[in-house]
Amino acid sequence: MSNLSRMRDAVIAARAALARMREQIGATERELEAERRQLMDAERRGRLAGEIGDQETVTVAQHFAAKHANRVSVLERKLGAQRDELALAEHELADMTEQLKTAERNRGAAEAADRVAAAQAGMGPVDAEDERLKSRLDRAAREAAAEQQLEALKQKLGKRGRP
């Protein structure tokens, strides 16, 4: 399996993981909403029982309200952590996707250079790494020649400008 294939598989797996994370966040949000409703119900029951002087029901309602308040607090922290984890995973997926795109672009250019070199030499495929090295050396030589020409022009123009 090529590196690009492994990279593509990793991106696909990361996308699937993001979908699962979003589903888990949705489940936590629903659980949190249900827990908040139960907290409000327990608090309401405690107030109503207090209004009619039913101390036993007030005590039970306070117990359940405290239990639901603790659960709400835990679920809020859990939801925050899940959202942070999702943001991190989305950032990592964006990085992976960009790396894959770059690798695919570079692969196309390297393969094209290999085909051109092989056609020019009348041979079969060449080592891609050797071809990239040759391409870099050729480019460096062209840049050095251009730099020399620029220096020569600057000197020539500098001499003409002087009296």
Protein Blocks (a to p, Z undefined) as FASTA:
>chain_A
ZZklmmmmmmmmmmmmmmmmmmmmmmmmmmmmmmmmmmmmmmmmmmmmmmnopaklmmmm
mmmmmmmmmmmmmmmmmmmmmmmmmmmmmmmmmmmmmmmmmmmmmmmmmmmmmmmmmmmn
opacddfklmmmmmmmmmmmmmmmmmmmmmmmmmmmmmmmpZZ
